[in-house]
Amino acid sequence: MWKLKLASADSAADSMEGCLDCLLKALTHNNAEASEKIRDAGVLDLFSALLAPKSPCAPKVANIVAEVAKNEFMRSPCVGAGLLPPLVQLLRSEDQDVLLQTGRALGNICYDSREYRTPAPPSCNLHVGLPQTLHLTHQLSSPSSLFTQINLMGFSTSYHNSLQAELISMGVIPTLVKLLGIHSQNPSLTEMCLIAFGNLAELESSKEQFASTNIAEELVKLFQKQVEHEKKEMVFEVLAPLAENDTIKLQLVEAGLVESLLEVVDRTVDGEREEDMAELKTASDLMVLLLLGDESMQKLFEGGQGSVFQRVLSWVPSHNHQLQLAGALAIANFARNDGNCIHMVETGIVQKLLDLLERHVNEGNVTVQHAALSALRNLAIPVVNKSKMLSLGVADVVLKFLPSEMPPVQFKLLGTLRMLIDTQAQAAEQLGTNPTLVERLTEWCEAKDHAGVMGESSRLLSALIRHSRSKDVVRTVIQGGGVKHLVNMATSEHVIMQNEALVALGLMAALDLGLAEKDFEGTRLVQVLHKLLSDERSAPEIKYNSMILICAIMGSEPLHQAVRGLAFLDVVAKLRAHENQTVAQQASLTEQRLTVQS
């Protein structure tokens, strides 16, 4: 070790090279032990000067740094020795060996994984780790999750994130993108760039820098040239995190990535090899991800005439579950504005989705069910689509999934029905008088482990009453045990849910107070209303509808007595001075009603 220090002081080139060779040999023999000795002897502090662009030792020193940085305990010392800035400077070199060793060194210093190290070049007899793997999964653990989520292994600690951020601030991204363009024929350098991109792309702050380069064009060109499955997977690993950025989504679409992905789908759809199925999944999932950007989605939709849009539609009736899934998710993504939704309903897409769901009532593929229901829910949002979809039997097909025990399916089922009955009185009455549905809703209203399902169930109960304004629906909900869930909903932290609950309870009181009376008492509705009116944080519409409901329940003697017992007059009198005129006027009317009936 001290021999290296002396050589550094003497600047004797031959002696220096010999010392560096000894270090590499020691690292090859026992990396961890040799690395520890290098650290303890203070040798790392010498490397910064030896990594100067014109230093003949730079490639070998970078190689040593890459080797020692395979050990997690050596990464902080490497950073502390100030090795990052000179290594980043070396990325501007024209020497391919320097570039390769530098990339390895930077990658290993910043990498945070127990399994992977950036590979050494083929010429070095060093350990080569397996590349990190891309996991594209449909995230169904959260009921509100609509589309494909990307889960890519990367830097998990704040320390390594800060190292990435430091590299980004040094301008490493545009430098590496330029290198990829220049050295795209060098497999080792290309792989080094891809690994670096995959790691850096995990940081949100990197996306803007990537978007300002021609990374999309370079990656698409590189992807189109790949033949081997492993090489394609490496490019996929970079494309996935980058495609989370909307600007880069559009750039990738404009660079022709979609056409390349469609070619992969066509080539692998009937393949039985594991790698064919993996490529099919990754390509189709990436297609769906590209559609999450508004501009990229609209560009591919092309007024409903786009060739890509038509191709994706053909996936829905496929016999391949992965394509069915991707096709349904793609429709859900295309259905993100009224114009697209109206066009798709007019051109018969609803029937394709219904046919797909019918195929999965018994097969029970949860991801396909979830995706198809997501698409139907989005399509049902425009008012003009609701009656058309109801006439096609959408509600009847959706109800076939009531027995499902899968929260993601339950959540989308509820959302689809709620969208369908909005402003549709007849449909709301038909569903609201279905005791099986109402009983299932009251059951799901208690799904405390699944807040999304619980909330959507309550909202659908309320919607059935609000949109039908039917006494029969009110009776079905009361008999099904729905009152307590609506009262509980009135205390929600979400104003929209509070308001929907209060309106539904008001209609209950107006349409069948006699039947609702006992449940109103049992759920302490009067006390809930007193709290809502007394709370200064309650929104104006909550105060207004609470007073409407107070007036509506005064026809019940026990509820009237409960109102008198809580001194509502004092609370309501204060609201006559409320800044919202509607609230103030209703407070005056409510005060009069309370005074007369007291």
DADAGI-V778207 format. One record per residue. RES is the residue in one small letter. NEAR is the number of other C-alpha atoms within 12 Angstrom. Layout:
res-><RES;RES>
near-><NEAR;NEAR>
This chain:
res-><m;w;k;l;k;l;a;s;a;d;s;a;a;d;s;m;e;g;c;l;d;c;l;l;k;a;l;t;h;n;n;a;e;a;s;e;k;i;r;d;a;g;v;l;d;l;f;s;a;l;l;a;p;k;s;p;c;a;p;k;v;a;n;i;v;a;e;v;a;k;n;e;f;m;r;s;p;c;v;g;a;g;l;l;p;p;l;v;q;l;l;r;s;e;d;q;d;v;l;l;q;t;g;r;a;l;g;n;i;c;y;d;s;r;e;y;r;t;p;a;p;p;s;c;n;l;h;v;g;l;p;q;t;l;h;l;t;h;q;l;s;s;p;s;s;l;f;t;q;i;n;l;m;g;f;s;t;s;y;h;n;s;l;q;a;e;l;i;s;m;g;v;i;p;t;l;v;k;l;l;g;i;h;s;q;n;p;s;l;t;e;m;c;l;i;a;f;g;n;l;a;e;l;e;s;s;k;e;q;f;a;s;t;n;i;a;e;e;l;v;k;l;f;q;k;q;v;e;h;e;k;k;e;m;v;f;e;v;l;a;p;l;a;e;n;d;t;i;k;l;q;l;v;e;a;g;l;v;e;s;l;l;e;v;v;d;r;t;v;d;g;e;r;e;e;d;m;a;e;l;k;t;a;s;d;l;m;v;l;l;l;l;g;d;e;s;m;q;k;l;f;e;g;g;q;g;s;v;f;q;r;v;l;s;w;v;p;s;h;n;h;q;l;q;l;a;g;a;l;a;i;a;n;f;a;r;n;d;g;n;c;i;h;m;v;e;t;g;i;v;q;k;l;l;d;l;l;e;r;h;v;n;e;g;n;v;t;v;q;h;a;a;l;s;a;l;r;n;l;a;i;p;v;v;n;k;s;k;m;l;s;l;g;v;a;d;v;v;l;k;f;l;p;s;e;m;p;p;v;q;f;k;l;l;g;t;l;r;m;l;i;d;t;q;a;q;a;a;e;q;l;g;t;n;p;t;l;v;e;r;l;t;e;w;c;e;a;k;d;h;a;g;v;m;g;e;s;s;r;l;l;s;a;l;i;r;h;s;r;s;k;d;v;v;r;t;v;i;q;g;g;g;v;k;h;l;v;n;m;a;t;s;e;h;v;i;m;q;n;e;a;l;v;a;l;g;l;m;a;a;l;d;l;g;l;a;e;k;d;f;e;g;t;r;l;v;q;v;l;h;k;l;l;s;d;e;r;s;a;p;e;i;k;y;n;s;m;i;l;i;c;a;i;m;g;s;e;p;l;h;q;a;v;r;g;l;a;f;l;d;v;v;a;k;l;r;a;h;e;n;q;t;v;a;q;q;a;s;l;t;e;q;r;l;t;v;q;s>
near-><27;18;22;32;24;17;22;27;16;13;21;18;19;16;20;31;25;21;28;35;22;22;34;30;22;24;30;24;17;19;28;21;20;29;36;29;21;35;29;17;18;20;35;37;25;32;38;30;27;36;37;28;27;18;23;23;33;37;36;34;44;47;44;45;52;45;49;42;41;42;33;28;23;33;34;27;29;41;34;19;24;23;39;42;30;34;42;36;29;38;43;29;30;18;21;27;31;34;41;45;41;48;50;45;45;50;48;46;46;47;41;33;27;18;20;29;36;42;38;35;30;15;14;20;16;26;23;19;18;17;30;32;30;33;26;31;27;31;21;27;24;24;31;27;23;36;43;39;28;29;20;29;29;37;30;21;16;14;18;29;26;22;34;39;28;24;39;33;21;22;25;38;39;31;31;44;34;27;37;38;26;22;26;27;17;20;22;28;37;35;38;41;46;43;43;47;44;41;49;45;40;34;33;21;22;34;33;24;31;43;28;19;27;27;40;37;29;33;44;32;23;37;38;25;18;23;15;15;23;22;27;34;35;36;45;45;40;44;49;43;36;41;44;38;34;25;29;40;40;31;33;43;35;23;25;28;38;40;26;32;37;33;22;35;33;24;19;27;31;21;18;14;14;14;23;24;25;29;41;39;38;41;41;45;42;46;51;47;43;47;42;35;30;23;26;35;37;29;28;38;35;19;23;30;19;17;18;36;36;24;30;40;35;27;32;38;30;25;18;26;32;35;38;40;45;46;45;50;46;48;50;42;41;49;39;33;24;19;24;34;35;29;26;38;37;20;19;21;41;42;29;29;45;34;25;40;42;27;26;31;25;15;15;22;26;31;37;42;44;49;47;52;47;46;45;52;42;42;46;40;34;29;23;23;37;37;27;29;40;35;19;25;24;40;37;25;31;42;30;26;38;29;22;26;19;26;34;38;44;43;45;43;48;46;40;39;47;39;39;43;41;33;26;32;24;25;36;37;31;28;39;42;29;26;25;21;36;40;28;33;44;33;27;37;37;26;24;14;15;25;23;30;35;35;42;39;43;48;46;46;56;49;45;51;51;37;33;31;33;30;28;26;38;44;33;33;43;39;25;28;32;44;44;34;43;49;43;33;37;43;33;26;17;18;22;23;32;36;36;36;43;45;38;46;50;38;37;41;37;29;27;32;31;25;25;40;33;24;31;40;27;20;25;25;39;39;29;35;41;32;25;36;38;26;20;16;14;28;25;29;28;39;43;36;34;46;47;36;40;46;37;35;40;32;24;26;19;24;33;29;22;27;38;25;17;23;23;36;30;22;30;40;27;24;33;26;17;23;14;18;17;22;31;24;25;32;37;28;24;36;29;20;27;32;22;13;20;18>
